[in-house]
Amino acid sequence: MVINRAMIDETLKALENNIKLIVYKNCGHSPITDRTDDLLKEITEFEKN
């Protein structure tokens, strides 16, 4: 699924503090596969806060 930046910004605004935008450079469309360790670290840190 491809979405535009306006849709991302709208979602970020709607969910306020309950969301975090993560952008990985040089990553394909599947960070779960391409950057598993980095993504798990981000999720774990987000859940702690």
N, C-alpha and C positions, 0 to 999 in steps of 0.2 A: 504494500500500500504506500502510495506516495501522497504526502500532504504538503501544502505550501506553508510558508513562514507565518502568514496571518492566522492560519488554523492553529499552529503551535502557540503563538502568542495568546490567542483567545483561550486556549485550554490552560495555559499557565496562569492567566489572570483569573479564570473561573475557580481554579483549585487552590490559589494563593499559596499558603505555606505547606500544603500537602502534596507538593509535586517538585521535582527537580529536573531541569533539562540537562541532559548529558550529551555532549557532542564529541565523537571520536574522529580525528582526522585519519585519513588513509584506512578507513574501515568500510567494508562492503555494507550491504543492506541488512546484515544479520550480526549485530554485535554479540548475540548469544553464542554464536559459533566463532566469530572472528576475534573477539576480545573477552572471552569468558571470565578470566580471572579479574580483569579490570572492572567488568560489569558487576560481578559478585561483590567486589570490594565496595563499589559505589552504593549498591543496594544495602549492604550490611551497615555502612556508615549512615545512610539516610534513615534506616530503621531505628538506629540508636538515638537519633535526634528527634 
